[in-house]
Amino acid sequence: MHYVFIAVLHLGVSLVPFVDWDTQHQKTNPVFQAWPTEFEGLPLTRLEMTDKERGFINGFPGKIARFTEGSREIIMRYVEKPSRKLHPSADCFRGSGYNVEPEPISRDQKGNLWGCVIAERKGISYRVCERVYDQSGNSWYDVSSWFWSVILKNSQGPWWAITVAERI
């Protein structure tokens, strides 16, 4: 019985190269309307992008903007097609020299799940939480789950990736 399982597993893995991974052909072309004017009931103020953030925009399949609602920084990414250019915020913080520690999955007041980390550098710490969601009610608390779900055609764009950084 064990050998049958191994044989089926190997057969499945050997067929992966033949799967149609093309997710570029969506039924509708996403059309960006506008950035939200509020977040969690608070009005948003748009912030200038840093030079480093501007570097991420090149080749990004969508739009990126930075906001605040007074106490937190909020990065919004509007994603038009699947891409590895949508990075987890933890990777960005690590790349900027922060020590990053994972936190338990968080649930907001609306029941949405968020993936969170604590990012610390030179005595300054931030709690950074993120989620990705589509217009059909699907959501993911980590970018990798979003990517594979989309590749396996379980979601269709556009998607919103929201990152919230709060100093602690």
C-alpha positions as CSV (number, residue, x, y, z in Angstrom):
1,M,0.0,0.0,0.0
2,H,2.9,2.3,0.8
3,Y,4.4,1.8,-2.6
4,V,1.1,2.7,-4.3
5,F,1.0,6.1,-2.4
6,I,4.6,6.8,-3.5
7,A,3.9,5.9,-7.1
8,V,0.8,8.2,-7.2
9,L,2.7,11.0,-5.5
10,H,5.5,10.7,-8.1
11,L,3.1,10.6,-11.0
12,G,1.4,13.8,-9.7
13,V,4.7,15.6,-9.3
14,S,5.8,14.5,-12.8
15,L,2.7,16.1,-14.3
16,V,3.3,19.5,-12.7
17,P,5.3,20.9,-15.7
18,F,2.3,20.2,-17.9
19,V,-0.2,22.2,-15.9
20,D,-1.4,25.4,-17.5
21,W,0.0,28.0,-15.1
22,D,-1.0,30.9,-17.4
23,T,-3.0,33.3,-15.2
24,Q,-2.6,36.3,-17.4
25,H,-5.9,35.8,-19.2
26,Q,-8.5,37.0,-16.9
27,K,-12.2,37.2,-17.8
28,T,-12.2,40.9,-17.2
29,N,-9.5,43.5,-17.5
30,P,-9.1,45.2,-14.1
31,V,-9.6,48.9,-14.1
32,F,-8.3,50.9,-11.2
33,Q,-10.9,53.2,-9.9
34,A,-9.3,55.2,-7.0
35,W,-7.5,54.8,-3.7
36,P,-9.7,54.4,-0.7
37,T,-10.3,57.6,1.2
38,E,-10.5,55.9,4.6
39,F,-9.2,52.9,6.5
40,E,-11.1,51.2,9.4
41,G,-13.4,54.2,9.5
42,L,-10.6,56.8,9.7
43,P,-9.7,59.3,6.9
44,L,-6.5,58.6,5.0
45,T,-3.8,61.1,4.1
46,R,-1.6,60.2,1.2
47,L,2.2,60.2,1.9
48,E,5.0,60.6,-0.5
49,M,6.7,57.4,-1.5
50,T,10.3,57.0,-0.4
51,D,13.1,56.4,-3.0
52,K,13.2,52.8,-2.0
53,E,9.5,52.4,-2.4
54,R,9.6,54.1,-5.8
55,G,12.1,51.4,-6.9
56,F,9.5,48.7,-6.2
57,I,7.0,50.4,-8.5
58,N,9.1,49.7,-11.6
59,G,7.7,46.6,-13.2
60,F,5.0,46.1,-10.5
61,P,1.8,44.8,-12.0
62,G,-0.4,47.5,-10.6
63,K,-0.2,50.5,-8.4
64,I,1.3,51.3,-5.0
65,A,0.6,54.1,-2.6
66,R,1.4,55.0,1.0
67,F,-1.0,56.5,3.5
68,T,-1.5,57.4,7.2
69,E,-4.6,57.7,9.3
70,G,-2.7,59.6,12.0
71,S,-0.9,56.9,13.9
72,R,-0.1,54.1,11.5
73,E,1.5,53.9,8.1
74,I,-0.5,52.0,5.5
75,I,0.9,50.7,2.2
76,M,-1.8,49.8,-0.4
77,R,-0.9,47.7,-3.4
78,Y,-3.5,47.3,-6.2
79,V,-2.4,44.1,-8.0
80,E,-3.7,43.5,-11.6
81,K,-2.1,40.2,-12.3
82,P,-0.2,37.4,-10.3
83,S,3.4,38.3,-9.7
84,R,6.3,37.4,-7.5
85,K,6.9,41.2,-7.3
86,L,4.3,41.3,-4.6
87,H,6.6,40.6,-1.7
88,P,5.8,39.9,2.0
89,S,6.3,43.0,4.1
90,A,8.6,40.9,6.4
91,D,11.0,40.5,3.5
92,C,11.1,44.2,2.9
93,F,11.8,44.9,6.5
94,R,14.5,42.2,6.6
95,G,16.1,43.8,3.5
96,S,16.2,47.1,5.3
97,G,18.1,45.7,8.2
98,Y,15.3,44.9,10.6
99,N,15.2,41.9,12.9
100,V,11.8,40.3,12.1
101,E,9.9,37.9,14.4
102,P,6.6,36.3,13.4
103,E,3.5,37.0,15.5
104,P,0.3,34.9,15.7
105,I,-2.3,35.4,13.0
106,S,-4.5,38.4,14.0
107,R,-8.2,38.9,13.5
108,D,-9.6,42.4,13.1
109,Q,-13.0,43.8,14.2
110,K,-14.6,42.6,10.9
111,G,-13.2,39.1,11.3
112,N,-10.5,39.4,8.6
113,L,-7.2,37.5,9.3
114,W,-3.9,39.3,9.1
115,G,-0.4,38.0,9.1
116,C,1.8,40.0,11.5
117,V,5.4,40.4,12.5
118,I,7.4,42.5,14.9
119,A,10.2,44.4,13.1
120,E,13.0,45.9,15.2
121,R,16.1,47.9,14.4
122,K,18.2,50.1,16.6
123,G,15.7,50.0,19.5
124,I,12.7,51.0,17.3
125,S,10.0,48.4,16.8
126,Y,6.9,48.1,14.6
127,R,4.1,45.7,14.5
128,V,3.5,45.1,10.8
129,C,0.4,43.3,9.6
130,E,-0.8,42.4,6.1
131,R,-3.5,40.8,4.1
132,V,-4.4,40.3,0.5
133,Y,-8.0,40.1,-0.8
134,D,-10.0,40.0,-4.0
135,Q,-13.4,41.4,-5.0
136,S,-15.1,38.0,-4.5
137,G,-14.5,37.8,-0.8
138,N,-11.4,35.6,-0.9
139,S,-8.5,36.7,1.4
140,W,-5.1,35.6,2.5
141,Y,-2.9,36.5,5.4
142,D,0.3,35.8,3.6
143,V,1.5,36.6,0.1
144,S,2.7,33.0,-0.6
145,S,-0.8,31.5,0.0
146,W,-2.3,34.2,-2.2
147,F,0.2,33.5,-5.0
148,W,-0.4,29.8,-5.1
149,S,-4.1,30.2,-4.8
150,V,-4.1,32.4,-7.8
151,I,-1.7,30.2,-9.8
152,L,-4.1,27.3,-9.1
153,K,-6.9,29.5,-10.4
154,N,-8.8,29.8,-7.1
155,S,-9.0,33.6,-7.4
156,Q,-9.2,36.2,-10.1
157,G,-7.9,39.8,-9.8
158,P,-7.6,42.5,-9.2
159,W,-6.4,42.1,-5.7
160,W,-5.6,44.5,-2.9
161,A,-2.6,43.9,-0.6
162,I,-2.7,46.0,2.5
163,T,0.2,46.4,4.9
164,V,-0.2,48.3,8.2
165,A,2.9,49.3,10.2
166,E,2.4,50.7,13.7
167,R,5.3,51.8,16.0
168,I,5.2,50.0,19.3
